């Protein structure tokens, strides 16, 4: 498992607008950060080695950048909770929940997350559970951005073409830096959708 200390690696796995934030957390707390192959039973984990006084965090390498970010902050929250309470820390107790919320608060905006993830993520963070996959709405929204999800990247759809996204028909209008301005056909409303969203072409 590769141990990650490179800023370039952070750029590879995290959304653009949070790379410095996530890297600074690693610099501040100096844990071992490992990016691992997919593990069926978990998305990431936090461990403390009392013999060597070492903290280690790992995250699966197959996660899309939004799931990767949420999992990373989930595990850093465990580290902060251990710093506060030591062995008395409850794995997903109230102290962990509060630390997780505090870590996510600076990135809970539409400069980081697409709106279709941000809405269920806000609901999930009211009372976060052991895994983001335990919340079906959030898990479904995150899965839309998986590299193996069916469909075509929105960035590859032609301007003016219609496509289906989350069971609604849109028309691609204007490409911005990381998002695309799209019009919902039935309502005429404009939406900003991530360029890496997987969509189905509409005939």
C-alpha positions as CSV (number, residue, x, y, z in Angstrom):
1,X,0.0,0.0,0.0
2,X,1.5,3.3,-1.0
3,X,2.1,5.8,1.8
4,X,1.0,9.3,0.6
5,X,2.9,12.4,1.5
6,X,2.8,14.1,-1.9
7,X,0.8,17.2,-2.6
8,X,0.4,15.9,-6.2
9,X,-1.3,12.8,-4.9
10,X,-3.8,14.9,-3.0
11,X,-4.5,16.8,-6.2
12,X,-5.2,13.4,-7.9
13,X,-7.8,12.1,-5.4
14,X,-9.6,15.2,-4.0
15,X,-11.9,17.8,-5.6
16,X,-9.9,20.8,-6.8
17,X,-11.1,23.3,-4.2
18,X,-10.3,21.2,-1.1
19,X,-6.8,19.9,-2.0
20,X,-5.0,22.5,0.2
21,X,-7.5,22.0,3.1
22,X,-7.0,18.2,3.1
23,X,-3.3,18.4,2.7
24,X,-3.1,20.9,5.6
25,X,-4.9,18.5,7.8
26,X,-2.3,15.9,7.1
27,X,0.5,18.4,7.7
28,X,-1.1,19.5,11.0
29,X,-1.6,16.0,12.4
30,X,1.1,14.0,10.6
31,X,-0.6,10.7,10.3
32,X,0.4,8.0,7.9
33,X,-1.9,8.3,4.9
34,X,-2.4,5.2,2.7
35,X,-4.4,4.8,-0.4
36,X,-5.4,1.2,-0.8
37,X,-7.0,-1.1,-3.2
38,X,-10.8,-1.6,-2.9
39,X,-11.9,-3.3,0.3
40,X,-15.4,-4.8,0.2
41,X,-16.0,-4.3,3.9
42,X,-14.9,-0.7,4.3
43,X,-14.2,2.5,2.4
44,X,-11.4,3.6,4.8
45,X,-10.1,3.2,8.3
46,X,-8.2,4.8,11.1
47,X,-5.8,3.0,13.4
48,X,-3.5,3.9,16.2
49,X,-0.4,1.9,17.0
50,X,0.3,2.4,20.7
51,X,3.7,0.7,20.6
52,X,5.0,3.3,18.1
53,X,2.6,6.1,18.8
54,X,1.6,6.3,15.2
55,X,-1.7,7.2,13.7
56,X,-2.7,5.8,10.3
57,X,-5.5,6.6,7.9
58,X,-6.4,4.7,4.7
59,X,-8.9,5.3,2.0
60,X,-9.9,3.0,-0.9
61,X,-8.5,4.1,-4.3
62,X,-11.6,3.3,-6.3
63,X,-13.8,6.0,-4.7
64,X,-14.8,9.0,-6.8
65,X,-13.4,12.3,-5.5
66,X,-16.5,13.2,-3.5
67,X,-16.8,9.9,-1.7
68,X,-13.0,10.0,-1.2
69,X,-13.2,13.4,0.5
70,X,-16.1,12.4,2.8
71,X,-14.3,9.1,3.8
72,X,-11.0,11.0,4.4
73,X,-12.7,13.5,6.7
74,X,-14.6,10.7,8.4
75,X,-11.3,9.0,9.3
76,X,-9.6,12.3,10.4
77,X,-12.5,12.8,12.7
78,X,-11.6,9.5,14.4
79,X,-8.1,10.7,14.8
80,X,-9.2,14.0,16.4
81,X,-11.6,12.1,18.7
82,X,-8.8,9.8,19.8
83,X,-6.6,12.9,20.6
84,X,-9.4,14.2,22.8
85,X,-10.5,11.0,24.6
86,X,-7.9,8.3,24.0
87,X,-9.1,4.8,24.6
88,X,-12.4,6.2,26.0
89,X,-13.4,7.3,22.5
90,X,-16.6,5.7,21.2
91,X,-16.0,4.8,17.5
92,X,-19.0,6.8,16.2
93,X,-20.2,8.5,19.3
94,X,-21.3,12.1,19.9
95,X,-17.7,13.4,20.0
96,X,-16.8,11.8,16.7
97,X,-20.0,13.1,15.1
98,X,-19.2,16.6,16.3
99,X,-15.6,16.4,14.9
100,X,-16.9,15.1,11.6
101,X,-19.3,18.0,11.3
102,X,-16.6,20.5,12.1
103,X,-14.3,19.0,9.5
104,X,-17.0,18.9,6.8
105,X,-18.4,22.4,7.6
106,X,-15.7,24.3,5.6
107,X,-16.3,22.2,2.4
108,X,-20.1,21.9,2.6
109,X,-20.8,24.3,-0.3
110,X,-21.4,24.2,-4.1
111,X,-17.8,25.1,-4.8
112,X,-16.9,21.6,-3.7
113,X,-19.9,19.3,-4.0
114,X,-22.5,19.2,-6.8
115,X,-26.0,20.2,-5.6
116,X,-27.3,16.6,-6.0
117,X,-24.7,15.4,-3.5
118,X,-24.9,18.4,-1.2
119,X,-28.6,18.1,-0.4
120,X,-28.4,14.5,0.9
121,X,-25.1,15.1,2.5
122,X,-26.5,17.9,4.6
123,X,-29.3,15.6,5.7
124,X,-26.8,12.8,6.5
125,X,-24.7,15.1,8.6
126,X,-27.5,15.9,11.0
127,X,-26.8,12.4,12.5
128,X,-23.9,10.8,10.6
129,X,-23.5,7.0,10.7
130,X,-20.6,4.7,10.5
131,X,-20.6,4.8,6.7
132,X,-21.9,7.2,4.1
133,X,-23.2,4.1,2.3
134,X,-25.6,3.5,5.1
135,X,-27.6,6.5,3.8
136,X,-29.3,5.3,0.6
137,X,-30.0,8.8,-0.7
138,X,-26.4,9.9,-0.3
139,X,-25.0,6.6,-1.6
140,X,-27.1,6.9,-4.7
141,X,-26.0,10.5,-5.3
142,X,-22.3,9.6,-4.9
143,X,-22.6,6.5,-7.2
144,X,-23.6,8.8,-10.1
145,X,-20.0,10.0,-10.2
146,X,-18.3,6.6,-10.1
147,X,-16.0,5.9,-13.0
148,X,-17.8,2.5,-13.7
149,X,-21.3,4.0,-13.6
150,X,-23.3,3.6,-16.8
151,X,-23.5,6.5,-19.2
152,X,-21.3,9.2,-20.6
153,X,-19.3,11.9,-18.8
154,X,-21.2,15.2,-19.1
155,X,-18.0,16.8,-20.3
156,X,-18.2,14.6,-23.4
157,X,-21.7,15.6,-24.3
158,X,-22.1,18.2,-27.1
159,X,-23.4,21.7,-26.4
160,X,-27.1,21.8,-27.2
161,X,-27.6,18.1,-26.7
162,X,-30.1,16.6,-24.4
163,X,-29.3,14.1,-21.7
164,X,-30.9,12.3,-18.8
165,X,-29.5,12.9,-15.3
166,X,-31.2,11.5,-12.1
167,X,-34.3,10.7,-14.2
168,X,-34.7,14.2,-15.5
169,X,-34.0,15.6,-19.0
170,X,-31.6,18.4,-19.4
171,X,-30.0,20.4,-22.3
172,X,-26.3,21.2,-22.1
173,X,-25.8,25.0,-22.5
174,X,-22.5,26.4,-21.2
175,X,-19.2,24.8,-19.9
176,X,-17.5,26.4,-17.0
177,X,-14.3,25.4,-15.2
178,X,-15.5,22.4,-13.3
179,X,-19.3,22.5,-14.0
180,X,-21.7,22.8,-16.8
181,X,-24.7,25.1,-16.9
182,X,-27.7,23.0,-18.0
183,X,-31.4,23.7,-18.6
184,X,-34.0,21.3,-17.3
185,X,-36.3,20.8,-20.3
186,X,-39.6,20.4,-18.6
187,X,-39.2,23.4,-16.2
188,X,-36.8,25.6,-18.0
189,X,-34.8,26.0,-14.8
190,X,-31.0,26.3,-15.0
191,X,-28.7,23.9,-13.0
192,X,-25.0,23.7,-12.6
193,X,-23.9,20.1,-12.9
194,X,-20.4,18.6,-12.4
195,X,-18.5,17.9,-15.6
196,X,-17.7,14.4,-14.3
197,X,-21.3,13.4,-13.7
198,X,-22.4,10.3,-15.6
199,X,-25.4,11.0,-17.9
200,X,-27.5,9.1,-20.4
201,X,-27.9,10.6,-23.9
202,X,-31.5,11.4,-24.7
203,X,-32.8,10.5,-28.2
